[in-house]
Amino acid sequence: MKFGMIGLGKMGMNLVKNAVDHEIEVVAYDVNAEAVEEAGNYSEEITAVKSIDELLAELSEPKIIWLMLPAGKATNSTIELLSEKLSAADILIDGGNSNYKDNLEQNKLLTEKGIKFFDVGTSGGMAGARQGGNFMIGGDDENSWSVIEPIFKAISTENGYLYTGKLGSGHYLKMIHNGIEYGMMQAIAEGFEILEQSPFDYDYEAVAKLWNHGSVIRSWLMELAQDKFSKDPKLDQIIGRVQSSGEGKWTIEESLDLGVPAPVIALSLMMRQRSLQEDTMTGKVVAALRNGFGGHEVEQK
């Protein structure tokens, strides 16, 4: 099996390496020449190319193209470009953090041309992309889904992919996933903030380790907390400013449109905005956790 990957950032590169480790050939392209070179040097199963036209030329029909690009302008403009270059029955996958509403609009154009479109919410961070990811997959064409399913079966963790049907449903599910993630990280961070202000002198690495062994709140996020505290016991070396990727905001907007209360997710987004104003332990913990699972940049003191 063979597909093309456009976008070799921290997620795209790891997905490419994961795929070839599972005997899937990949044609790889990025505007960053160094990333293209890295991909080509990793395996003979990766064909590194210098343009989208070269990438398309290396694929047989139906062509399968996977985008792992920043949400918004980069993804939207590339989809628009590919809509002019792909043929009917070719398959286009958007695996970034796109807004599902953008995908719905793009699908109108792609469907007119017979191009099969799938929106894929991708979770598991960099480690998941490399070793076994988690994928939420929407797309209207079940026949084309059967063509690309072997890719997801190969690169997912066990039980780590779900075809959710209708186009838009993949990124919608990932949007809600990220909203939940906001709330979970905020709760963990607030807990450590209270400990920091308490009259007791806790070893936060030891606390995180304890909570991750048999407690109700054990989780990968708690593992990441333990790891970060092991390297910086009070997170003194980082600034607790936390940016938002957009999906938390979209989740809240959706909850308002549907009339569904989501106070925890809403407040977690407000606290991220609060973190931009003044340094707090809460902000430090959320910043450290995001860096741990997704490689998101952390401001150093």
N, C-alpha and C positions, 0 to 999 in steps of 0.2 A: 504494500500500500504506500501511497505517496501523496503528500499535500504541500502547499506553500504556506509559509509563515511570513507575514509582514509585521515587523515590530519585534526587535530583539532587546528589549529592556529587561529589567530584573525578572519579570514573569515570562515574557516571550522566550527569552534565551533558555530558561530552565525547562519550559515546556518542550522546546525543540530537543534538548538533550535527553529529556525523559522519553520522548517519542522514538528517537533513534536507538536508545537503550532497549527498546521493545521492538526493534527490527522494522520500524516504519521509516521510510525515506522522507526527507524534508528538503524543500528548496527554501532558502532563508534569505530575507532581504531586510535592510534597515537603512535609514538615511545616514546612520553612523557607520562609517567605513570600518572602524576598529571592531565594532560589534559583529559585523559581517565576517571579518577576518577570524575573530574568535570562534564563531560558529563553524566556519569552514575547517579550522584546525582541529576541532573537537573530534570529528568523525568523517570517514569517507562516505558515509550515508547522508551527509549534509552537503547539498550543492549550494554554495554561497554565491549570490549574484549581486550585481551592482545597480539593478533597476527593476521596476515592476514588470516592464516588458520582457526582460530576460527571465524573470520568474515564471511568467505565463508561458513562455516558450518551452520551458523545461517540463511542463505538466501535460499529461494526456487527458483526453475528455472522458468523463466530465471532470473538469478542473475543480479542485477543492482548495479554497483560499481561506486561511484563518488570519484574522486581524487581532493583534494584541497591542493596541495603540491607546494613548491617552484619550479619555472620553471628551466629546465635544468636537472642536474644529478639526483636529487631526484625523479622528475616525470618520467624521461625516464627509470630509473632503475626499478621503481615500475611497469610501464607498461610492461616492458620486463618480469618481474617476473609473473605478472598476465596473460600474454599471454600463460604461461605454465600451469596455474592453472584453467583458465576459459574454459568453454565448448562452442560449437557452439550455437548461439542464445543468449548467455549472452551479457549484455550491459555494456560497459565501458565508463565513462564520464570523460574527463579531463577538470576541471573547473579552473585551475590555469592560469597564464600568459604565457603559452607556446608559442614558435614560431610555427606558422602554418606549416612551412616547416618540423619541427620535427614530427608534427602530420601526415603529408602526408606520411612520411617514415614509421611511426608506423602503419599506416592504412594498408599498404601493408602486413605486417606480420599478423595483426589481421584479415584481410579479408580472408587470406589463411586458417585461422582456424575457420572461420565462426563467429567470435566475432564481435558484432556490436559496432562501435566506434563513439563517439560524442565529438566534441571539443566545449567548452563553454567559451566564453568571459564573465567575471563576472564584473559588474560595480555597483556603488552605495556605495562603501566603507563598513565599518563595520556596519553603521546604516542601509544601504540597505540590507545587508546580514541578519541582525536580524529582520527587520520589513517589508521588501519588496524590493527585489533586481531587477536588470536589467540584462538580460541575452541575449547573442547573440550566437545562437546554430547552429552548422554545423554537418552534418552527412548524409551518403549516403542512409541509410535504412529508408524509410518513415514509414514502418510498425512498426519498433522499436521506431520511434519517437512518434507514437500514444500511445505506452506503457508508455513512460516517460513524456509525455506532462503534465499529471495531477500534477506531482511534481512541474514543473515550474509554472503552473497556480496557485498553492497554495502559493508558496513562493515569487512570483514576486509582485511588485507594479502593479497597474492597467495599462494595456497596456505595461508591462515591460518585455516581452520576445518576441523574434522573431526567428523562425526556418528559417535559411537562405539556407538550402539545402546542397549542396555538402560539403563533409568533408574538413575541413580547412577553410571554409568560416566564421565560428564563431570566431576563434582566429584572422583571418585576419581583420574582422570588428572591433574587440576589439583593435587591433594594431593601426588602423587608429583613433579610438576613443581616444586612449591615446596620439597619436600625436597631435590631436586637443586640448586635455586637456593641454598638455605642452604649446602650444601657448596661450591659454586663461589665464593660471596662470601667464605666463610671462608678458602678457599685463597688468594684474591687478597689478602685483608687480612693473613694471616699472612706472605705474601711481603713486603709493605711493612713489616711489623713487623720482620722480619729486616734489611731494608735500613736501617731507622731505627737499629738497634742496631749496625750494621756500622761499620768504621773509615773508610768512604768517605762523601763528601758528595754524595748524589744529588739531582738535580732530579726530583721524583716526577712532575710533569706531563710532563717530557720522557721519563721512563721509560715511563709509561703510553702516551704517543703512540707511542714506538718499538715497544712490545709489540703495539700495535694495528695495525701495518703489516707484515704478512707473517709474524708469529710464530705459533706453534702456539696460543697462548692469546689471540689476538685475539678480541674480543667486544664486544657492547654494554656489558657491565659495565665493560670496560676503557675504553671511550669515556667512560662516566660518571665513572670514576676520574680520567681526564685533565681532564675539565671541573671536577670538584670541586677538584683540586689547582691548577688555573689560578686559582681564586678564593681559595684558602686553602692555600698551599704545603705547610704541615705540619699542616693541619686543626686549628690551634691554637684556632680560634674555636668549636669544637663539643666536646661531651662524648661520649665513645664508649660511651654506654649504648644498648643495642639491645633493643627489645621483640620479642615473638614474636606473630604473628597467630593461631597455633594449628595451622596446617597442617603445620609441621615436626614438632610433637609427634604429630599424628595419623599422619603417615607412619611415625614410629618405632614407635608402637603397632601399626600394621598390620604392620610388619616383624617385630615380636615375635610377633604372632598367627600369622603365616604361617611363622615360623621362618626368615626370610631375613635374613642378616647385613647391617646397614647402618651400619657404624661411623663413616664420614665424616659422614653426616647426623646421627647421634646426637651425635657430638662437637661438630658445629657448633651444635646446639641448646644443649648444655652451655656452650659458649663465649658464647652470648648471655646465658645466665643469669649467667655469670662477669662479663660486661660491666656488669651492674647493681651489682657490688660495688666496682669500682675502674676508673678511666679508663685505657685503653690505646690504642695506635695501631691495634691490630686492631679494637677496638670503634669507633674513629673512622671507619675506612675502611668497615666494614659499614654504620654509621649513615649515612655520606655517600652510599653507593651506593643504599641503600633510599630515601633522600630523592630521589635523582636519578631513579629510575624510577617510584616510586610516590607521591611526595609525602609519605612518612611523616615525622612530626615529628622534628626533631633538636633536642636540648637544646643551647642556646648557653651559653657561659661568660659 
